[in-house]
């Protein structure tokens, strides 16, 4: 049986404790690797362009620019990574849905909700990778 690779991901949040907690939860779920994190959007953007992560966990309340605006900026330059908003505020859910965010998790992140999100992402990302690798007939 062929196993599918774990997801590569980047966490973007201006709160180190939030990064630590989410990193621990993702590690506990066992479906992701290459968990890198950034608290500053310029460095995050460079890492995203360089590494093309499968998923970006993005806080909405960031210094100098909202996560919603950063999402739009990433899409404008062709970044295709799945984006999961992780925020303490539920009032941005409609904006996230309109932007086709993969998911929207409210802090404190519920472990079961995160596992469900990661499981769906793992399936969707690896299915797409298989399609992309299929020979053209």
DSSP file (Angstrom, degrees, kcal/mol; ACC not computed):
  #  RESIDUE AA STRUCTURE BP1 BP2  ACC     N-H-->O    O-->H-N    N-H-->O    O-->H-N    TCO  KAPPA ALPHA  PHI   PSI    X-CA   Y-CA   Z-CA
    1    1 A X              0   0    0      0, 0.0     2,-0.4     0, 0.0     0, 0.0   0.000 360.0 360.0 360.0 130.8    0.0    0.0    0.0
    2    2 A X        -     0   0    0      1,-0.0     2,-0.3     0, 0.0     0, 0.0  -0.656 360.0-145.0 -82.9 130.0    1.4    3.4   -1.0
    3    3 A X        -     0   0    0     -2,-0.4     2,-0.3     1,-0.0    -1,-0.0  -0.709  11.9-127.2 -95.5 149.1    1.4    6.0    1.7
    4    4 A X        -     0   0    0     -2,-0.3   119,-0.0     1,-0.1   122,-0.0  -0.721  28.6-108.7 -94.4 144.2    0.8    9.6    1.0
    5    5 A X        -     0   0    0     -2,-0.3     3,-0.1     1,-0.1    -1,-0.1  -0.301  36.1-102.9 -69.8 153.1    3.3   12.2    2.2
    6    6 A X        -     0   0    0      1,-0.1    26,-0.3    26,-0.1     2,-0.1  -0.289  44.5 -92.8 -68.8 162.3    2.4   14.6    5.1
    7    7 A X  E     -a   32   0A   0     24,-2.9    26,-3.9   111,-0.1     2,-0.4  -0.443  28.3-135.6 -74.3 145.0    1.4   18.1    4.4
    8    8 A X  E     +a   33   0A   0     24,-0.2    47,-1.9    -2,-0.1    46,-1.0  -0.866  35.2 178.4 -96.2 138.8    4.0   20.9    4.4
    9    9 A X  E     -ab  35  55A   0     24,-1.1    27,-1.8    25,-0.5     2,-0.4  -0.974  28.0-153.9-145.9 156.9    2.7   24.0    6.2
   10   10 A X  E     -ab  36  56A   0     45,-1.8    47,-2.9    -2,-0.3     2,-0.5  -0.993  13.6-151.2-127.1 135.1    3.5   27.5    7.3
   11   11 A X  E     -ab  37  57A   0     25,-2.8    27,-2.5    -2,-0.4     2,-0.5  -0.923   9.5-168.5-106.5 129.8    2.0   29.2   10.3
   12   12 A X  E     +ab  38  58A   0     45,-3.3    47,-2.4    -2,-0.5     2,-0.3  -0.960  28.4 132.1-122.3 114.5    1.7   33.0   10.2
   13   13 A X        -     0   0    0     25,-2.0    49,-0.1    -2,-0.5     6,-0.1  -0.972  51.4-139.6-158.2 143.3    0.8   34.7   13.5
   14   14 A X  S    S+     0   0    0     47,-0.4     2,-0.6    -2,-0.3    25,-0.1   0.487  86.3  81.0 -86.8  -1.5    2.2   37.6   15.4
   15   15 A X     >  -     0   0    0      1,-0.1     4,-2.0     2,-0.0     3,-0.4  -0.908  65.1-158.6-107.8 111.1    1.7   35.9   18.8
   16   16 A X  H  > S+     0   0    0     -2,-0.6     4,-2.6     1,-0.2     5,-0.2   0.858  93.8  54.6 -55.3 -38.1    4.6   33.4   19.6
   17   17 A X  H  > S+     0   0    0      1,-0.2     4,-2.5     2,-0.2    -1,-0.2   0.903 106.9  50.6 -64.5 -39.5    2.4   31.5   22.0
   18   18 A X  H  > S+     0   0    0     -3,-0.4     4,-2.4     2,-0.2     5,-0.2   0.896 110.6  49.9 -63.8 -39.7   -0.3   31.0   19.4
   19   19 A X  H  X S+     0   0    0     -4,-2.0     4,-2.7     2,-0.2    -2,-0.2   0.936 111.2  49.3 -62.2 -46.5    2.4   29.7   17.0
   20   20 A X  H  X S+     0   0    0     -4,-2.6     4,-2.3     2,-0.2    -2,-0.2   0.917 112.5  46.8 -60.0 -45.6    3.6   27.3   19.7
   21   21 A X  H  X S+     0   0    0     -4,-2.5     4,-2.3     2,-0.2    -1,-0.2   0.940 114.5  45.8 -64.4 -47.5    0.2   25.9   20.5
   22   22 A X  H  X S+     0   0    0     -4,-2.4     4,-2.7     1,-0.2     5,-0.2   0.897 111.5  52.9 -64.8 -39.3   -0.8   25.4   16.9
   23   23 A X  H  X S+     0   0    0     -4,-2.7     4,-2.6    -5,-0.2    -1,-0.2   0.928 109.9  48.6 -59.6 -45.6    2.6   23.8   16.1
   24   24 A X  H  X S+     0   0    0     -4,-2.3     4,-2.4     1,-0.2    -2,-0.2   0.914 112.3  48.1 -61.2 -43.8    2.0   21.3   19.0
   25   25 A X  H  X S+     0   0    0     -4,-2.3     4,-1.8     2,-0.2    -2,-0.2   0.907 112.4  48.3 -64.9 -42.0   -1.5   20.5   17.8
   26   26 A X  H  X>S+     0   0    0     -4,-2.7     4,-1.3     2,-0.2     5,-0.7   0.926 112.6  48.6 -64.3 -44.6   -0.4   20.0   14.2
   27   27 A X  H  <5S+     0   0    0     -4,-2.6     3,-0.4     1,-0.2    -2,-0.2   0.908 109.2  53.4 -60.2 -42.0    2.5   17.8   15.3
   28   28 A X  H  <5S+     0   0    0     -4,-2.4    -1,-0.2     1,-0.2    -2,-0.2   0.860 104.5  55.4 -61.4 -36.4    0.1   15.8   17.6
   29   29 A X  H  <5S-     0   0    0     -4,-1.8    -1,-0.2    -5,-0.1    -2,-0.2   0.799  95.7-148.3 -69.6 -28.1   -2.2   15.2   14.6
   30   30 A X  T  <5 +     0   0    0     -4,-1.3    -3,-0.1    -3,-0.4    -2,-0.1   0.679  66.3 105.7  74.1  18.5    0.7   13.7   12.6
   31   31 A X  S   <S+     0   0    0     -5,-0.7   -24,-2.9   -25,-0.1     2,-0.3   0.367  70.7  55.6-110.5   3.8   -0.5   14.8    9.2
   32   32 A X  E     +a    7   0A   0     -6,-0.4     2,-0.3   -26,-0.3   -24,-0.2  -0.950  50.9 176.5-138.0 155.2    2.0   17.6    8.5
   33   33 A X  E     +a    8   0A   0    -26,-3.9   -24,-1.1    -2,-0.3     3,-0.2  -0.811  60.9  53.3-140.8-177.3    5.7   18.2    8.4
   34   34 A X  E     -     0   0A   0     -2,-0.3     2,-1.1     1,-0.2   -25,-0.5   0.900  66.7-179.0  51.5  44.7    7.9   21.2    7.6
   35   35 A X  E     +a    9   0A   0     -3,-0.1     2,-0.3   -27,-0.1    -1,-0.2  -0.656   7.0 168.8 -78.3 105.3    6.1   23.3   10.0
   36   36 A X  E     -a   10   0A   0    -27,-1.8   -25,-2.8    -2,-1.1     2,-0.3  -0.793  15.1-156.0-110.8 161.0    7.7   26.7    9.8
   37   37 A X  E     -a   11   0A   0     -2,-0.3     2,-0.3   -27,-0.2   -25,-0.2  -0.970  11.1-171.3-140.5 154.5    6.4   29.9   11.3
   38   38 A X  E     -a   12   0A   0    -27,-2.5   -25,-2.0    -2,-0.3     3,-0.1  -0.998  15.7-169.5-143.9 141.9    6.6   33.6   10.8
   39   39 A X  S    S+     0   0    0     -2,-0.3     2,-0.4   -27,-0.2   -27,-0.1   0.387  78.7  63.7-107.6   0.1    5.4   36.5   12.8
   40   40 A X  S  > S-     0   0    0      1,-0.1     4,-2.0    22,-0.1     5,-0.1  -0.991  73.9-141.9-130.8 132.9    6.0   39.1   10.1
   41   41 A X  H  > S+     0   0    0     -2,-0.4     4,-2.7    22,-0.3     5,-0.2   0.818  96.5  56.2 -69.1 -34.5    4.3   39.1    6.7
   42   42 A X  H  > S+     0   0    0      2,-0.2     4,-1.9     1,-0.2    -1,-0.2   0.943 112.5  42.4 -63.6 -46.5    7.2   40.1    4.5
   43   43 A X  H  > S+     0   0    0      1,-0.2     4,-2.2     2,-0.2    -2,-0.2   0.883 113.6  53.8 -65.4 -38.2    9.3   37.2    5.7
   44   44 A X  H  X S+     0   0    0     -4,-2.0     4,-2.6     1,-0.2    -2,-0.2   0.920 106.8  51.0 -61.7 -44.3    6.3   34.9    5.4
   45   45 A X  H  X S+     0   0    0     -4,-2.7     4,-2.5     1,-0.2     5,-0.2   0.915 109.3  50.3 -61.4 -43.8    5.7   35.9    1.8
   46   46 A X  H  X S+     0   0    0     -4,-1.9     4,-2.3     1,-0.2    -1,-0.2   0.915 112.2  47.7 -59.9 -43.6    9.3   35.2    0.9
   47   47 A X  H  X S+     0   0    0     -4,-2.2     4,-3.2     2,-0.2     5,-0.3   0.887 111.3  50.9 -65.4 -39.3    9.1   31.7    2.5
   48   48 A X  H  X S+     0   0    0     -4,-2.6     4,-2.3     2,-0.2    -2,-0.2   0.929 111.7  46.3 -65.2 -45.3    5.8   31.0    0.8
   49   49 A X  H  < S+     0   0    0     -4,-2.5    -2,-0.2    -5,-0.2    -1,-0.2   0.910 118.8  43.0 -62.5 -42.0    7.1   31.9   -2.6
   50   50 A X  H  < S+     0   0    0     -4,-2.3    -2,-0.2    -5,-0.2    -1,-0.2   0.920 126.0  29.1 -69.9 -45.7   10.3   29.8   -2.0
   51   51 A X  H  < S-     0   0    0     -4,-3.2    -3,-0.2    -5,-0.2    -2,-0.2   0.637  82.2-148.4 -97.8 -16.6    8.7   26.7   -0.4
   52   52 A X     <  -     0   0    0     -4,-2.3    -4,-0.1    -5,-0.3    -3,-0.1   0.946  25.2-154.4  44.4  64.5    5.2   26.5   -1.9
   53   53 A X        -     0   0    0     -5,-0.2   -44,-0.2     1,-0.1     3,-0.1  -0.251  19.2-128.2 -66.7 155.9    3.7   25.0    1.2
   54   54 A X  S    S+     0   0    0    -46,-1.0    28,-2.4     1,-0.2     2,-0.4   0.885  91.8  18.4 -67.2 -38.8    0.6   22.8    0.9
   55   55 A X  E     -bc   9  82A   0    -47,-1.9   -45,-1.8    26,-0.2     2,-0.5  -0.991  61.0-156.8-140.6 143.6   -1.2   24.8    3.6
   56   56 A X  E     -bc  10  83A   0     26,-2.8    28,-2.9    -2,-0.4     2,-0.7  -0.983   9.3-155.0-118.3 120.7   -0.9   28.2    5.2
   57   57 A X  E     -bc  11  84A   0    -47,-2.9   -45,-3.3    -2,-0.5     2,-0.5  -0.879  26.2-171.2 -93.7 115.0   -2.4   28.8    8.7
   58   58 A X  E     -bc  12  85A   0     26,-2.7    28,-2.4    -2,-0.7   -45,-0.2  -0.932  20.7-144.3-124.1 123.3   -3.0   32.5    8.7
   59   59 A X        -     0   0    0    -47,-2.4    28,-0.2    -2,-0.5     3,-0.1  -0.499  10.8-147.3 -74.1 150.7   -4.0   34.8   11.6
   60   60 A X  S    S+     0   0    0     26,-0.3     7,-2.7     1,-0.2     2,-1.2   0.872  83.8  65.1 -89.1 -41.6   -6.3   37.7   10.6
   61   61 A X        +     0   0    0      5,-0.2   -47,-0.4     6,-0.1     2,-0.3  -0.694  69.6 151.6 -88.5  95.7   -5.2   40.3   13.1
   62   62 A X        -     0   0    0     -2,-1.2     3,-0.4     3,-0.3     2,-0.1  -0.883  51.0 -93.9-120.7 153.3   -1.6   41.0   12.0
   63   63 A X  S    S+     0   0    0     -2,-0.3     2,-0.4     1,-0.2   -22,-0.3  -0.421 103.6   0.8 -64.7 140.4    0.5   44.2   12.4
   64   64 A X  S    S+     0   0    0     -2,-0.1     2,-0.3   -23,-0.0    -1,-0.2   0.087 133.9  32.9  74.8 -22.7    0.4   46.5    9.3
   65   65 A X  S    S-     0   0    0     -3,-0.4    -3,-0.3    -2,-0.4     2,-0.1  -0.955  80.7-116.2-161.9 140.0   -1.9   44.4    7.2
   66   66 A X     >  -     0   0    0     -2,-0.3     4,-2.3    -5,-0.1    -5,-0.2  -0.404  26.7-119.2 -76.2 156.9   -4.8   42.0    7.9
   67   67 A X  H  > S+     0   0    0     -7,-2.7     4,-2.6     1,-0.2    -7,-0.2   0.824 116.2  58.6 -61.3 -31.7   -4.6   38.3    7.1
   68   68 A X  H  > S+     0   0    0     -8,-0.3     4,-2.0     2,-0.2    -1,-0.2   0.944 108.4  43.9 -62.7 -48.1   -7.5   38.9    4.7
   69   69 A X  H  > S+     0   0    0      2,-0.2     4,-2.1     1,-0.2    -2,-0.2   0.883 113.0  52.1 -64.5 -37.9   -5.5   41.5    2.7
   70   70 A X  H  X S+     0   0    0     -4,-2.3     4,-2.5     2,-0.2    -2,-0.2   0.907 106.8  53.7 -64.7 -41.3   -2.4   39.2    2.9
   71   71 A X  H  X S+     0   0    0     -4,-2.6     4,-2.4     1,-0.2    -2,-0.2   0.942 109.2  48.5 -54.5 -49.4   -4.5   36.3    1.5
   72   72 A X  H  X S+     0   0    0     -4,-2.0     4,-2.1     1,-0.2    -1,-0.2   0.879 110.2  52.1 -60.8 -39.3   -5.6   38.6   -1.4
   73   73 A X  H  X S+     0   0    0     -4,-2.1     4,-1.1     2,-0.2    -1,-0.2   0.907 109.4  49.3 -63.6 -43.0   -2.0   39.6   -2.0
   74   74 A X  H ><>S+     0   0    0     -4,-2.5     5,-2.4     1,-0.2     3,-0.6   0.922 111.9  47.8 -63.3 -44.1   -0.9   35.9   -2.2
   75   75 A X  H ><5S+     0   0    0     -4,-2.4     3,-1.6     1,-0.2    -1,-0.2   0.877 105.6  59.6 -64.6 -36.5   -3.6   35.0   -4.6
   76   76 A X  H 3<5S+     0   0    0     -4,-2.1    -1,-0.2     1,-0.3    -2,-0.2   0.781 106.7  47.0 -64.2 -26.8   -2.8   38.0   -6.8
   77   77 A X  T <<5S-     0   0    0     -4,-1.1    -1,-0.3    -3,-0.6    -2,-0.2   0.294 125.7-100.4 -98.7  10.5    0.8   36.7   -7.3
   78   78 A X  T < 5 +     0   0    0     -3,-1.6     2,-0.3     1,-0.3    -3,-0.2   0.617  61.8 161.2  89.2  13.6   -0.5   33.2   -8.1
   79   79 A X      < -     0   0    0     -5,-2.4    -1,-0.3    -6,-0.2    -2,-0.1  -0.552  15.4-175.5 -69.8 126.6    0.0   31.3   -4.7
   80   80 A X        +     0   0    0     -2,-0.3    -1,-0.1   -27,-0.1     3,-0.1   0.440  34.7 129.2-104.4  -2.7   -2.1   28.2   -4.8
   81   81 A X        -     0   0    0      1,-0.1   -26,-0.2   -26,-0.1     2,-0.2  -0.169  68.3-104.6 -53.3 144.4   -1.5   26.9   -1.2
   82   82 A X  E     -c   55   0A   0    -28,-2.4   -26,-2.8   -29,-0.1     2,-0.5  -0.513  36.7-146.4 -68.1 139.9   -4.6   26.2    0.8
   83   83 A X  E     -c   56   0A   0     17,-0.2    19,-2.4   -28,-0.2    20,-1.0  -0.953  15.6-173.0-118.4 125.5   -5.3   28.9    3.3
   84   84 A X  E     -cd  57 103A   0    -28,-2.9   -26,-2.7    -2,-0.5     2,-0.3  -0.967  19.0-142.0-113.7 116.6   -6.8   28.2    6.7
   85   85 A X  E     -cd  58 104A   0     18,-2.1    20,-3.3    -2,-0.6     2,-0.5  -0.636  16.0-171.0 -78.1 135.1   -7.6   31.3    8.7
   86   86 A X  E     + d   0 105A   0    -28,-2.4   -26,-0.3    -2,-0.3     2,-0.3  -0.964  25.2 143.0-128.4 111.2   -6.9   30.9   12.4
   87   87 A X  E     - d   0 106A   0     18,-2.3    20,-2.6    -2,-0.5   -28,-0.0  -0.960  58.5-127.5-149.2 160.0   -8.2   33.7   14.5
   88   88 A X  S    S+     0   0    0     -2,-0.3     2,-0.5    18,-0.3    18,-0.1   0.467  91.5  79.8 -85.1  -2.3   -9.8   34.7   17.8
   89   89 A X        -     0   0    0      1,-0.1     3,-0.5     2,-0.0    -2,-0.1  -0.915  53.9-171.8-115.4 126.6  -12.5   36.6   15.9
   90   90 A X  S >  S+     0   0    0     -2,-0.5     3,-1.5     1,-0.2     4,-0.2   0.597  73.0  84.0 -88.9 -10.1  -15.5   34.9   14.3
   91   91 A X  T 3  S+     0   0    0      1,-0.3     3,-0.3     2,-0.1     4,-0.3   0.573  83.7  60.2 -72.5  -7.1  -16.8   38.1   12.5
   92   92 A X  T 3> S+     0   0    0     -3,-0.5     4,-2.2     1,-0.2    -1,-0.3   0.378  73.3  99.2 -98.1   4.3  -14.4   37.5    9.5
   93   93 A X  H <> S+     0   0    0     -3,-1.5     4,-2.7     1,-0.2     5,-0.2   0.880  80.2  52.2 -60.4 -40.7  -15.8   34.2    8.5
   94   94 A X  H  > S+     0   0    0     -3,-0.3     4,-2.5    -4,-0.2    -1,-0.2   0.924 110.0  48.8 -63.5 -43.9  -18.0   35.6    5.7
   95   95 A X  H  > S+     0   0    0     -4,-0.3     4,-1.0     1,-0.2    -1,-0.2   0.904 111.9  49.9 -61.0 -40.4  -15.0   37.4    4.2
   96   96 A X  H ><>S+     0   0    0     -4,-2.2     5,-2.3     1,-0.2     3,-0.5   0.920 110.5  49.3 -64.8 -43.9  -13.0   34.2    4.4
   97   97 A X  H ><5S+     0   0    0     -4,-2.7     3,-1.8     1,-0.2    -2,-0.2   0.905 106.8  55.0 -62.2 -41.6  -15.7   32.2    2.7
   98   98 A X  H 3<5S+     0   0    0     -4,-2.5    -1,-0.2     1,-0.3    -2,-0.2   0.763 108.2  50.5 -63.6 -23.2  -16.0   34.7   -0.1
   99   99 A X  T <<5S-     0   0    0     -4,-1.0    -1,-0.3    -3,-0.5    -2,-0.2   0.309 116.9-115.5 -95.9   7.5  -12.3   34.3   -0.7
  100  100 A X  T < 5 -     0   0    0     -3,-1.8   -17,-0.2     1,-0.2    -3,-0.2   0.864  44.7-175.9  61.2  39.2  -12.6   30.5   -0.8
  101  101 A X      < -     0   0    0     -5,-2.3   -17,-0.2     1,-0.1    -1,-0.2  -0.351  30.5-128.3 -59.7 147.4  -10.5   29.9    2.3
  102  102 A X  S    S-     0   0    0    -19,-2.4     2,-0.3     1,-0.2   -18,-0.2   0.904  79.9 -19.5 -68.1 -40.0  -10.0   26.2    2.9
  103  103 A X  E     -d   84   0A   0    -20,-1.0   -18,-2.1     2,-0.0     2,-0.4  -0.964  53.0-136.9-159.2 171.6  -11.2   26.5    6.5
  104  104 A X  E     -d   85   0A   0     -2,-0.3     2,-0.4   -20,-0.2   -18,-0.2  -0.931  21.0-172.5-141.5 109.3  -11.7   28.9    9.4
  105  105 A X  E     -d   86   0A   0    -20,-3.3   -18,-2.3    -2,-0.4     2,-0.4  -0.893  14.1-142.5-110.1 134.3  -10.6   27.9   12.9
  106  106 A X  E     -d   87   0A   0     -2,-0.4     4,-0.3   -20,-0.2   -18,-0.3  -0.806  35.9 -85.9 -98.5 132.5  -11.4   30.0   15.9
  107  107 A X  S    S+     0   0    0    -20,-2.6     2,-0.1    -2,-0.4     3,-0.0  -0.526 114.3  52.8 -74.5 145.1   -8.8   30.3   18.7
  108  108 A X  S    S-     0   0    0     -2,-0.2    -2,-0.2   -90,-0.0     2,-0.1   0.494 100.8-133.9 -68.0 135.0   -8.4   28.6   21.0
  109  109 A X        -     0   0    0     -4,-0.1     2,-0.5    -2,-0.1    -2,-0.1  -0.379   9.3-130.9 -66.4 128.9   -8.2   26.0   18.3
  110  110 A X     >  -     0   0    0     -4,-0.3     4,-2.3    -2,-0.1     5,-0.2  -0.695  11.2-140.7 -79.2 126.5  -10.2   22.8   19.0
  111  111 A X  H  > S+     0   0    0     -2,-0.5     4,-2.7     1,-0.2     5,-0.2   0.894 100.1  51.3 -57.7 -44.0   -8.0   19.8   18.4
  112  112 A X  H  > S+     0   0    0      1,-0.2     4,-2.2     2,-0.2    -1,-0.2   0.892 110.1  49.3 -63.6 -39.6  -10.8   17.7   16.8
  113  113 A X  H  > S+     0   0    0      2,-0.2     4,-2.3     1,-0.2    -1,-0.2   0.901 111.6  49.7 -65.2 -40.0  -11.6   20.5   14.4
  114  114 A X  H  X S+     0   0    0     -4,-2.3     4,-3.1     2,-0.2     5,-0.2   0.925 110.3  49.5 -63.9 -44.8   -8.0   20.9   13.5
  115  115 A X  H  X S+     0   0    0     -4,-2.7     4,-2.6     2,-0.2    -2,-0.2   0.906 111.1  49.9 -61.3 -41.8   -7.6   17.1   12.9
  116  116 A X  H  X S+     0   0    0     -4,-2.2     4,-2.2     2,-0.2    -1,-0.2   0.921 112.8  47.1 -63.1 -43.8  -10.8   17.1   10.7
  117  117 A X  H  X S+     0   0    0     -4,-2.3     4,-2.7     1,-0.2    -2,-0.2   0.941 113.9  46.9 -61.5 -49.4   -9.4   20.1    8.7
  118  118 A X  H  X S+     0   0    0     -4,-3.1     4,-3.0     1,-0.2    -2,-0.2   0.870 110.3  53.3 -62.8 -38.1   -6.0   18.4    8.3
  119  119 A X  H  X S+     0   0    0     -4,-2.6     4,-2.1    -5,-0.2    -1,-0.2   0.933 111.9  44.3 -63.1 -46.3   -7.5   15.1    7.3
  120  120 A X  H  X S+     0   0    0     -4,-2.2     4,-3.0     2,-0.2     5,-0.2   0.932 115.4  48.7 -63.2 -45.1   -9.6   16.8    4.5
  121  121 A X  H  X S+     0   0    0     -4,-2.7     4,-3.3     1,-0.2     5,-0.4   0.923 109.0  53.0 -59.2 -45.6   -6.5   18.8    3.4
  122  122 A X  H  X S+     0   0    0     -4,-3.0     4,-1.9     1,-0.2     5,-0.2   0.920 113.7  42.9 -57.5 -46.5   -4.3   15.7    3.4
  123  123 A X  H  X S+     0   0    0     -4,-2.1     4,-2.2    -5,-0.2    -2,-0.2   0.947 117.7  45.0 -64.9 -49.5   -6.8   13.9    1.2
  124  124 A X  H  X S+     0   0    0     -4,-3.0     4,-2.2     2,-0.2    -2,-0.2   0.920 115.0  46.5 -64.2 -45.7   -7.5   16.9   -1.1
  125  125 A X  H  X S+     0   0    0     -4,-3.3     4,-2.2    -5,-0.2    -1,-0.2   0.928 115.4  45.2 -64.8 -45.5   -3.8   17.9   -1.5
  126  126 A X  H  X S+     0   0    0     -4,-1.9     4,-2.0    -5,-0.4    -1,-0.2   0.834 110.9  53.6 -71.3 -31.1   -2.6   14.4   -2.2
  127  127 A X  H  X S+     0   0    0     -4,-2.2     4,-2.0    -5,-0.2    -1,-0.2   0.921 110.7  47.6 -64.0 -43.7   -5.4   13.7   -4.6
  128  128 A X  H  X S+     0   0    0     -4,-2.2     4,-2.6     1,-0.2    -2,-0.2   0.892 109.4  53.1 -64.6 -39.8   -4.5   16.9   -6.6
  129  129 A X  H  X S+     0   0    0     -4,-2.2     4,-1.5     1,-0.2    -1,-0.2   0.903 108.7  50.0 -62.6 -40.3   -0.8   15.9   -6.6
  130  130 A X  H  X S+     0   0    0     -4,-2.0     4,-0.9     2,-0.2    -1,-0.2   0.906 110.8  49.4 -64.0 -41.3   -1.7   12.5   -8.0
  131  131 A X  H >< S+     0   0    0     -4,-2.0     3,-0.7     1,-0.2    -2,-0.2   0.914 110.0  51.3 -62.0 -42.8   -3.8   14.2  -10.7
  132  132 A X  H 3< S+     0   0    0     -4,-2.6    -1,-0.2     1,-0.2    -2,-0.2   0.792 112.3  46.7 -65.4 -27.8   -0.9   16.5  -11.5
  133  133 A X  H 3< S+     0   0    0     -4,-1.5    -1,-0.2    -5,-0.2    -2,-0.2   0.569  85.1 114.9 -91.0 -10.2    1.5   13.6  -11.9
  134  134 A X  S << S-     0   0    0     -4,-0.9     2,-0.0    -3,-0.7    -3,-0.0  -0.327  75.5-106.8 -63.3 138.8   -0.8   11.5  -14.1
  135  135 A X        -     0   0    0      1,-0.1     2,-0.4     2,-0.0    -1,-0.1  -0.369  31.8-115.8 -65.9 145.2    0.5   10.9  -17.6
  136  136 A X              0   0    0      1,-0.1    -1,-0.1    -3,-0.1    -3,-0.0  -0.676 360.0 360.0 -82.1 132.1   -1.2   12.8  -20.3
  137  137 A X              0   0    0     -2,-0.4    -1,-0.1     0, 0.0    -2,-0.0   0.396 360.0 360.0-109.2 360.0   -2.9   10.5  -22.8
